[in-house]
Amino acid sequence: MNPSSSTDLVPACATAIPIAQMRHVYRLDEVEKRLTKLPQKEHENLRATYERMLEKGPERFQVKPSSLPAMAHLYDTLPNFHEVLDDVRRQLALCEDSRDALEITPMLLLGPPGVGKTHFAREIAQLLGTGMGFISMSSLTAGWVLSGASSQWKGARPGKVFETLVDGSYANPVMVVDEIDKAGGEHAYDPLGALYGLLEHDTAHTFIDEFAEVPIDASQVIWVATANDERAIPEPILNRMNVYEVQMPDRDAARRIALRLYQGIRASHDWGRRFDETPSDDVLDALSELAPREMRRAWMTAFGNAKLARREQILPADLPDSSAGKRPSIGFMN
């Protein structure tokens, strides 16, 4: 499962990170061996999985920066994530002019709901151009969401790590484990059990999904976990990750976020050109009292009200009534 020595390639969807090599994430002979051992007319889901693996082949893009990617926009739009961005930037700088693969230490983002943890993970995936897998630990229905369930069980299927690597295009996707502190509860299996090996580079080389039972190279996965309370996370998991405490943005930062949202909505719609390029300070002050997940809805309401009034400028009165009142204890979209 070593990276191939093929010529660097340019995946069309990774324009920000143009350099990529091909990496084998599993071995075809292992898949073929498993497929031939399956009894006829049994385990149809498992058979289909092996056949899909053979059809897609084992090679996936392993991307890395050809130069340090532009990150100024992230520092601007994620003002409460500067410490995390600094670390990511340092790790990107180490591999930009070397033969080494992109390597980012697993990170845990701690902060209140709505502070922007999941949004940050999506932005990092977009920056790196590696694609993203998403696992919500708060909505678990079984303990095998990460590592799959044995094919002997009715309705069994592969886990999210397997699906992201086998069905995706990249050997080093960003894998988001959302609300990892909610992984407790009454499960027959430890939902986080697979993470102990997956977060270790050496053991992740031969990760085995319990459904497919074929070694998968998950060593290049970029892990981002989010949580509200680290006390609910096992110490061995914490020891394998860089832990960052993310605070709510202050009022000035919230105003900048509101302005960015306004500009983004205006630019992405044809009707946006009918409105002023910049909203008034009074409107931004009002919006800064909201969480940005509410800001977007408030902007859309305000745009509509201003249009009905045949105005090019949004007024505070155009905002929904819910914009009044005290500031919620959250700061950015989740």
C-alpha positions in Angstrom: 0.0 0.0 0.0 2.8 2.4 -0.8 2.3 5.5 -3.0 3.0 4.9 -6.6 5.9 6.7 -8.3 3.7 8.0 -11.1 4.0 11.5 -12.6 2.3 14.2 -10.6 -1.3 14.8 -11.8 -3.7 17.7 -11.6 -7.3 16.7 -10.4 -9.7 19.1 -12.0 -11.5 19.8 -8.6 -8.4 20.7 -6.7 -7.3 24.0 -8.4 -6.1 25.5 -5.2 -3.7 22.5 -4.6 -2.6 21.5 -8.1 0.0 18.8 -7.3 -1.2 15.2 -6.7 0.3 11.7 -6.8 -1.6 8.5 -7.0 -1.7 6.3 -3.9 -3.0 2.8 -3.6 -5.5 2.6 -0.8 -6.1 -1.2 -1.0 -4.7 -4.2 -2.9 -6.7 -5.8 -5.7 -5.4 -9.2 -4.9 -6.8 -9.0 -1.4 -10.2 -8.0 -2.8 -10.2 -10.8 -5.4 -9.2 -13.3 -2.7 -12.2 -12.3 -0.6 -14.5 -12.3 -3.6 -13.6 -15.8 -4.7 -14.2 -17.2 -1.2 -17.8 -15.9 -1.0 -20.4 -18.7 -1.2 -22.6 -18.5 -4.3 -25.9 -16.7 -3.9 -25.0 -15.4 -0.4 -23.7 -12.1 1.0 -24.9 -10.1 -2.0 -24.2 -6.8 -0.4 -20.6 -7.9 0.3 -20.2 -9.2 -3.2 -21.4 -5.9 -4.6 -18.9 -4.1 -2.4 -16.0 -6.2 -3.7 -17.1 -5.8 -7.3 -17.3 -2.1 -6.8 -13.7 -2.0 -5.4 -12.4 -4.0 -8.4 -14.2 -1.7 -10.8 -13.0 1.5 -9.2 -9.5 0.3 -8.8 -7.2 1.0 -5.8 -5.6 4.3 -6.9 -6.8 7.6 -5.4 -5.4 11.2 -5.6 -3.0 12.2 -2.8 -2.9 15.9 -3.0 -0.4 18.4 -1.5 0.3 22.1 -2.1 2.7 23.2 -4.8 3.1 26.4 -2.8 1.6 27.7 0.4 -2.1 28.3 -0.4 -3.7 31.7 0.1 -5.3 31.7 3.6 -5.9 35.4 4.2 -9.6 35.0 3.5 -9.8 32.3 6.2 -8.2 34.6 8.7 -10.8 37.2 7.8 -13.9 35.0 7.8 -12.9 32.8 10.7 -11.6 35.4 13.2 -11.9 33.0 16.2 -9.8 30.3 14.6 -6.5 32.1 14.2 -4.6 29.6 16.4 -5.8 26.6 14.4 -5.1 28.3 11.1 -1.6 29.2 12.3 -0.9 25.5 13.0 -2.4 24.4 9.7 -0.3 27.0 7.8 2.9 25.8 9.5 2.2 22.2 8.6 1.4 23.1 5.0 4.7 25.0 4.8 6.7 22.0 5.8 5.6 19.9 2.8 5.2 22.5 0.1 8.7 22.2 -1.4 9.5 18.6 -0.4 8.8 15.1 -1.5 6.9 14.4 1.7 3.2 13.8 1.7 0.8 16.4 3.2 0.7 15.6 6.9 -1.6 17.4 9.3 -1.9 16.3 13.0 -5.4 15.3 14.0 -7.2 18.2 15.6 -10.0 18.6 18.1 -12.0 21.8 18.1 -13.6 22.6 21.4 -16.2 25.2 21.7 -19.9 26.0 22.3 -22.5 25.0 19.8 -22.6 27.4 16.8 -19.1 28.7 17.2 -18.1 27.6 13.7 -16.3 24.3 14.3 -18.0 22.3 11.5 -17.9 25.3 9.1 -14.1 25.5 9.8 -13.7 21.8 8.8 -15.5 22.4 5.6 -13.3 25.4 4.8 -10.1 23.3 5.4 -11.4 20.6 3.1 -12.0 23.2 0.4 -8.6 24.8 1.0 -6.8 21.5 0.6 -9.0 20.3 -2.3 -9.1 16.8 -0.8 -12.9 16.2 -0.4 -14.5 15.5 3.0 -16.2 12.7 4.9 -18.7 13.6 7.7 -19.6 11.5 10.7 -22.1 12.9 13.2 -21.6 11.1 16.5 -24.8 12.6 18.0 -27.0 10.7 15.6 -25.4 7.3 15.9 -27.7 4.3 15.6 -24.9 1.8 16.1 -21.4 1.6 17.4 -19.9 0.6 14.1 -20.4 3.8 12.1 -16.6 4.3 11.8 -15.5 0.7 11.3 -18.4 -1.0 9.7 -20.4 -4.1 10.9 -19.8 -7.7 10.3 -21.4 -8.9 7.1 -23.0 -11.7 9.2 -25.4 -9.1 10.6 -28.6 -8.3 8.7 -28.4 -4.9 7.1 -24.7 -4.6 7.7 -22.7 -2.1 5.7 -19.2 -0.6 5.6 -18.2 2.2 7.9 -17.7 5.9 6.9 -14.0 5.6 6.7 -14.2 2.8 4.2 -16.9 4.5 2.2 -15.0 7.8 2.0 -11.8 6.2 0.8 -13.3 3.6 -1.5 -16.1 5.6 -3.0 -14.2 8.9 -3.0 -11.4 10.2 -5.2 -8.8 11.0 -2.6 -6.4 9.1 -0.4 -6.2 12.0 2.0 -9.7 13.4 2.6 -10.6 15.5 5.5 -12.7 13.3 7.9 -14.9 15.3 10.3 -16.0 13.5 13.4 -18.7 15.9 14.6 -19.7 16.1 18.3 -17.3 13.4 19.3 -18.2 14.0 22.9 -21.7 12.7 22.1 -20.4 9.3 21.2 -21.3 7.8 24.6 -24.5 6.1 25.4 -25.7 2.5 25.3 -23.9 0.9 22.4 -22.9 -2.8 22.1 -19.6 -1.6 20.7 -17.4 1.4 21.6 -18.2 3.9 18.8 -14.8 5.4 19.1 -12.9 2.1 19.3 -11.7 2.3 15.7 -10.2 5.8 16.3 -7.5 4.5 18.5 -5.8 2.9 15.5 -7.0 5.4 12.9 -5.4 8.3 14.6 -2.0 6.6 14.7 -0.2 6.9 11.4 1.5 3.5 11.6 -1.6 1.4 12.4 -3.9 3.4 10.1 -1.9 1.9 7.1 -3.8 -1.3 7.5 -7.2 -0.3 8.8 -9.7 -3.2 8.4 -13.4 -2.4 8.1 -15.4 -5.1 9.8 -17.8 -5.4 6.8 -15.3 -5.8 4.0 -12.4 -7.3 6.0 -9.9 -5.9 3.5 -6.9 -3.8 4.7 -7.4 -0.1 3.7 -4.7 2.5 3.9 -6.2 5.3 6.0 -2.9 6.7 7.0 -3.3 9.9 5.0 -6.7 10.9 6.3 -6.8 14.4 7.8 -8.9 14.2 11.0 -10.9 17.1 12.4 -13.1 16.3 15.5 -15.5 18.8 17.1 -16.8 18.8 20.7 -18.5 20.9 23.3 -17.0 19.2 26.3 -13.6 17.4 26.4 -14.5 15.7 29.7 -16.6 13.2 27.8 -13.8 12.2 25.5 -11.4 9.3 26.4 -7.9 10.4 27.4 -6.2 8.2 24.7 -8.2 10.1 22.0 -7.2 13.5 23.4 -3.6 12.4 23.6 -3.6 11.6 19.8 -4.9 15.1 18.8 -4.0 18.7 18.9 -6.7 20.3 21.1 -7.9 23.9 20.4 -10.4 25.9 22.5 -12.4 28.0 20.1 -14.0 31.2 21.5 -17.0 33.1 20.3 -16.1 36.1 18.0 -16.4 39.5 19.6 -18.8 42.1 18.3 -16.4 43.6 15.7 -15.7 40.1 14.4 -19.4 39.4 14.3 -20.0 42.6 12.2 -17.3 41.4 9.7 -19.0 38.0 9.5 -22.4 39.7 8.8 -20.8 41.9 6.1 -19.2 38.9 4.5 -22.5 37.1 4.4 -24.2 40.2 2.9 -21.6 40.4 0.2 -21.8 36.7 -0.5 -25.5 36.6 -0.8 -25.5 39.7 -3.0 -22.8 38.4 -5.3 -24.4 34.9 -5.7 -27.8 36.2 -6.9 -28.7 38.1 -10.1 -31.1 40.3 -8.0 -28.2 41.2 -5.7 -26.9 43.8 -8.1 -30.0 45.9 -7.4 -28.9 46.5 -3.8 -26.2 48.7 -2.3 -22.7 47.2 -2.3 -22.3 47.8 1.5 -25.1 47.8 4.2 -25.3 50.6 6.7 -23.6 50.5 10.1 -27.0 50.4 11.8 -27.9 47.2 10.0 -24.6 45.6 10.7 -24.9 46.5 14.4 -28.3 44.8 14.5 -27.0 41.7 12.7 -24.0 41.4 15.0 -26.5 40.5 17.8 -27.3 37.3 16.0 -25.6 34.0 15.4 -24.5 33.8 11.8 -26.7 30.8 11.2 -29.5 33.2 12.0 -27.8 36.1 10.1 -28.2 34.4 6.7 -32.0 34.0 7.3 -32.2 37.5 8.6 -30.4 38.9 5.5 -32.7 37.0 3.1 -35.8 38.4 4.9 -34.3 41.9 4.8 -33.5 41.6 1.1 -37.1 40.5 0.4 -38.6 43.3 2.5 -36.5 46.0 0.9 -37.4 44.7 -2.6 -41.1 44.8 -1.8 -40.6 48.4 -0.6 -38.7 49.1 -3.9 -35.6 50.2 -2.0 -31.9 49.5 -2.9 -30.8 49.9 0.7 -31.7 47.6 3.6 -32.9 49.3 6.7 -33.0 47.9 10.3 -36.8 47.7 10.0 -36.4 45.2 7.1 -34.8 42.6 9.5 -37.1 40.0 11.1 -38.4 40.8 14.6 -36.3 38.0 16.0 -33.2 40.2 15.4 -34.2 42.2 18.5 -33.2 41.1 21.9 -30.1 39.9 23.6 -27.2 38.3 21.8 -27.3 34.5 21.9 -24.4 32.7 23.5 -23.1 31.4 20.1 -21.0 33.1 17.5 -20.7 31.4 14.1 -22.5 28.8 12.0 -22.0 25.2 13.1 
